[in-house]
Structure formats: structure tokens, C-alpha cells
Amino acid sequence: MSAVHATRSASPDCRVAVLGAGPHGLAAAAHLRAAGVDPLVLGDTMEFWRENMPEGMFLRSALRASNIASPSRWATLDRWSAETGRGLSFPLPLQDFRDYAGWYQERLVPHLDRRKVSALSRLNGGFSLRLEDGDEVKAASVVVAAGIAPFARVPAHLKALPSTLVSHCSQHRDLSRFAGRRVAVLGSGQSALESAALLHEGGAQVEVMFRANAVNWLTGPIVSRQRIEVPYAPTDICALRSSWLTASPDIFRRLPRSHQARLALCAGPAGGHWLRERLADIPMSPQRTIVRGEPQNGHLRLELSDGTEREVDHLLLGTGYEVDIRRYRFLTPEVAGAIQTVDGQPVLRSGLESSVPGLHFVGSSAAYTFGPVMRFVTGTWYTARAVALRIVGRRQALVRWSF
């Protein structure tokens, strides 16, 4: 009997449904269970991380910022390492992180229903969820932890090009298919740079193009000022001062929007310093954008902003993601239209609750209100507890940190 059927047979209504089983969904579910609420968790553990990230990648975040939030801080990478006998190294291989998340799920969120939600609608002050097989579940509250898969950013003037010639980094698990081919990579963030390294190491001819003057290389977690070591916030996001401002989503939420916008930029495109050596032999073309792309004899001709041209076999977009919850196909028009948004990003209140009572958004979808830390694993340390406290009606601290 599936988890959904077990829940329905015990009661016609479940108190909370969590949509998604990535880091934010698992952490929210674990904290809800610790608060006395057994949520219905719908989704496959780490599906996006497994299906949409190339093999051979590493986590950009430092180990201290890569633990999924757990009640009593029990389910850490160190605990996983000790229990499994697997060593920890930095950077952390993506496969190791996926295995750690699977271990976390088995211990703290043991019951998953891996079916997907096809429609979420409001019903009698709560919600009705239609599942992919036609079953329906009623929930008093819903936590949307559905990830960023629908949000891949493709520049408008490149959208009409065929997928055989242009694709987003998130569309490839295996980049070995490009061996011996000419590939242009657009972008200067971690996904673009690490994809370029993997392509090069797999035998592709690679050139990286990006708008910025230079790649922003991330350094270690400590800087020295006048012989005094000044630590970054343990989130390891943004520069020294901004790392502490963004490490508390409560502080970020209360800042003027102009300040928020500036802080959001601090977590812009950047690459881990450990990638530099792997990219040493790859041509880098800064201060360039792609003005036009045109199929030509099975290849792709690119016109660049500096007036030069390239002919490549494929263009790989490391252009990041732009949140627009209207791209979540399971949100019915009635629900999507009732959510207050700015450019498709939900405006949230305490407990990461949207303008639709009982409907919460965690992960990158919460970044507009709570800051860039929401886009990282370390953001689970804030979201999981905040959502659980809101749902069970307990008072929240005025300021909490996301570590």
C-alpha cells in the first residue's frame, strides 16, 4: 500500500503535503515530523540532482554549508561519513551528496510517495491534489518544494533554435556525447564553468563566452585584515559583509527593496577556485554576448557582440534560472492567479507562506522575499524550521540564521 493510500485510509484529510523530495522538501518534512506532524511527501528523492546534473560534477559549497538541516542537527555529512565509512573531501562529489541525501531520507523521512502532482487546487479552505494516476488527496496545508527544473533560463533570441544545436546545462546527465565536437558554453557561473571543464576533459573543443569582464572566482571562507582573521558567515554565500546580511532571511526580508536587490547580486555567477586549473587550457571570451544564432549546414553560426563569428556544433547554456511559479504546471490557473507575485516570484510572509493561506514555497522560489541563501542547501536551516513552526502555530524568533 502506498503512503498516499495509507494516509487516506486513516483520515480523509492529511494535515500537510510536501511537494518535492530535494534538500528543502526533505528538511521541511523532517522538521514537521519532529513537531508532531506526519506530512505526506510526494516526489522522488533528489530527482533533479540525479536527472538534471551531469555526472562528474562537484558541489560548489563548502562542506560546512552543505548539510541538510535536521532536527537536533543530527543528520550531518559527518554523521553520514561515520555511519557509511565514506570519506569526505572538498569539493564534495555530487554523487556523494546524493548518497548523503538518500541516507538522510531513509532515516528522517522514511515514507515517500513517488507519484507526481498533476493539479493543485483550493478546496474548502484547504487544498485538493490530483496525482498523476488520478488519485486525489486533500491537505490542509501544502509546502511547495518542487525545485528549479521548470525555470531554466534561455535567452529569448535563442529559444527558437533546435534542441540539437542549443540546450541548457540542466538538460544533460552525460556530456560525453559531445566528444570531438565544437561546443560554445555561454555563462560564467558554476554550472557553465564546470560543464566546460567536463566537456574539455571528455574530448570536446570548448570556448566559454560571458558578459562579465572576468570570471568571479570564489575564495576560501576566511579573509585576513590587518593580521586579524575575519570569518565569512557559515553560509559561505556572498562577500564578507553581505554574507552576514544574507545569512539571516529575517534581516533580508526587512530591508528596503533597493538594498535587497543589491544583495541579491552578491550571489551572482561565480566559480569555485578549485576549477581554475581545470579550465586553464580552455579559451575564455569575456565581455561578449551572443547577438544571433543561425543553423547552417547542420552546425550553428554565432554572431557575437564584438562583431566576430563562431561556427560550432552546439551551444550549451549555463545561463542559470529565473523563477516563475506560473511554470509549475501543477498550479491551476485559479491558484496561480491568487498568489501575489513580482515577475513570477511569490511574495511571502512569515513561515514562507504565500498570499494563499496554507500554501508555502521553499527553495529558490522563496529567494525574492528571503534572499539568495534560499537557493542553496544551507537555506534549509532557515526554511525547514520556519515552515514547521508556522504550520503548527508556534511562535518564531524575531531573527534566525540560516546555518
Summary of the structure (lengths in Angstrom):
residues: 403
radius of gyration: 21.7
end to end distance: 37.4
largest distance: 67.0
contacts: 1355
relative contact order: 0.17
helix: 36%
strand: 24%
